[in-house]
Amino acid sequence: MERIPFGISRLDTTIGGGAPRGSVVLLSGEAGAGAREFVYTAATMNGLAKDGHDLFDLHYGDLARDAALPEEIHYISFTTDEDNLRREIKMTMDD
């Protein structure tokens, strides 16, 4: 079964390489539990897998044999708008 990695190596390894292709993942968490950071990391790592191979290899390593990178990444939030989301990810991920 083809899987889409979350971009968090230990989690992907634990659940067999990621989420099954075509599935929808709903992530919900208490305030301060790290759900937002999890999503930022997953989106960034999947972006790096396509466009920043050296950084992806440094932070993640090898993908599972049956892993497939997503064609698109969709982030839906009920609490923030797109501009704020982009700013938050940039502040979180920039060195």
Secondary structure as the mmCIF struct_conf table of DSSP 4:
data_model
#
loop_
_struct_conf.conf_type_id
_struct_conf.id
_struct_conf.beg_label_comp_id
_struct_conf.beg_label_asym_id
_struct_conf.beg_label_seq_id
_struct_conf.end_label_comp_id
_struct_conf.end_label_asym_id
_struct_conf.end_label_seq_id
STRN STRN1 ARG A 3 ILE A 4
BEND BEND1 GLY A 7 GLY A 7
HELX_RH_AL_P HELX_RH_AL_P1 SER A 9 THR A 14
TURN_TY1_P TURN_TY1_P1 ILE A 15 GLY A 16
BEND BEND2 GLY A 17 GLY A 18
STRN STRN2 ALA A 19 PRO A 20
TURN_TY1_P TURN_TY1_P2 ARG A 21 GLY A 22
TURN_TY1_P TURN_TY1_P3 ALA A 31 GLY A 32
BEND BEND3 ALA A 33 GLY A 34
HELX_RH_AL_P HELX_RH_AL_P2 ALA A 35 ASP A 51
HELX_RH_AL_P HELX_RH_AL_P3 HIS A 53 HIS A 59
TURN_TY1_P TURN_TY1_P4 TYR A 60 TYR A 60
HELX_LH_PP_P HELX_LH_PP_P1 ASP A 62 ALA A 64
TURN_TY1_P TURN_TY1_P5 ARG A 65 ASP A 66
STRN STRN3 ALA A 67 ALA A 67
BEND BEND4 GLU A 71 GLU A 71
BEND BEND5 PHE A 78 THR A 79
HELX_RH_AL_P HELX_RH_AL_P4 GLU A 82 MET A 93
#
